């Protein structure tokens, strides 16, 4: 390529529209950004067109269930919670991630929570977990590792007094699980209620058989203390970060060491480059600001907001404290990737 041609190409790449295109290459779940960050977030994390500004658009929840009314009323429906309106069995015809099922629960679940076509009936299809990880083993052993990595301490029946998403249960396991991990009211005791999994999968049979497939399905191998060296959602690993994160938060088979494996982000954003740079944006939005050990002071999933809903939403969809108001805080992406400048500078393709 001639020097003159290289110069023309260099100038072209510096045009504002080209720079914007480069920045928008790395989308949060392939959402078209268009414009700068404050405007682009009018499109929600899961791609619902908001229209109007950010403060009004959040009347639609993080996982895109149209709430109606203002934010304080709309949160009567949980972020993961499908508006039941009638009983559980009918409402769950629509999956937790809004896949239109059509027909009843047993048929509709041929499609997993993340749309994996199972084929066959439910009992066979669940050989593929909600996030597609093979569990193996029975319930009592596999549940030694909680769905979202809550420290158990003791056996299953005692440890589950705290639900996967931090709902205070009170009492032992069988009573506390009347409320499912995603806040669906079950009714009845543990063994019956858990016939519906955390993501509303119809198990068939009793608790011990159905839970052979964990909610987020990380292969443990061994007991709780050893298996949790690979935390689900980035809890402190025990050992340093570089070793423990060899297993990604959503169970992507890494193969090789951490620096190579993180070329694929938890939700499939092609990073390119090295782990140490790319992990400036943690999986699921842990505030980095320096080192991993400090940033983990903020847990993923379920930080106490404090104040009313409108103020608390300064904390993003997965509850990371943003600081500042909503419009500024959304400069941090839906899954809490620290922007700190434009997207191209942080997420390297």
C-alpha angles and dihedrals in degrees: 000000000000122000091243091051091048090051092051091048091049092052090047091053090054094057111117093240091051092048089051091050090052091051094047093053091088102061127182097248092341092296113160106242105191113178124009128327099268093053097038093058088070078092108074127234093267095042104264111155106239107182117193120046131319099262093056096038092060087073078091108073127242092263092044106253106153104240106183120209122044128319098267092056096038093059087071079090110064123237090251094024121109113215100256102195098173121013132329099256094058099039094051089066079096111063125234090258094048100257108160104238108182115201125031130322099267093054097039093055090069078094112063125226090270094041100262109159106233107181119207124038129320099268092056096040093055088069077090109063126224087269092029101253119142111236112178122180127068131293100264093056099038095049090060080092110061123224095252101021102265112172105254108188105186128015132326099267094055099038096054091067082100112060124227091261096042101265109158107237108177118204127039131318099274093055099037096054091065081098111061125228090261094044100260111151108239109178120209127047130313098273093055099037094051089061078093111060127222089272093042099261114161106234107181117213125040132317098268094058100038096050091059081102111061121223094249093015108218111176105240109183107190128014131324099269094054098037095054091068079095101056122202105234100006109290116166106292107208106241117040128312098251094059100039096048091062082105112059124229094252097043100256109170102248107187113191125024131323098266092059098037095056089064081094113058123215091265096035104264106156105236107178116187123056136327095240092059098038094049089067076092106054123205107269098007113288109176103252107187094150123336135008096244092058096041093056089073081091112067123213113241121023114023113169106255103198121201123041128316098268092055095039092057086072074085107076129244094283094044104259113153106246105179119223125040129313098270092053096039092056087069076087108075127249092267093042102260107165108241102188094170125348126341095249092060094053106032107050117201 
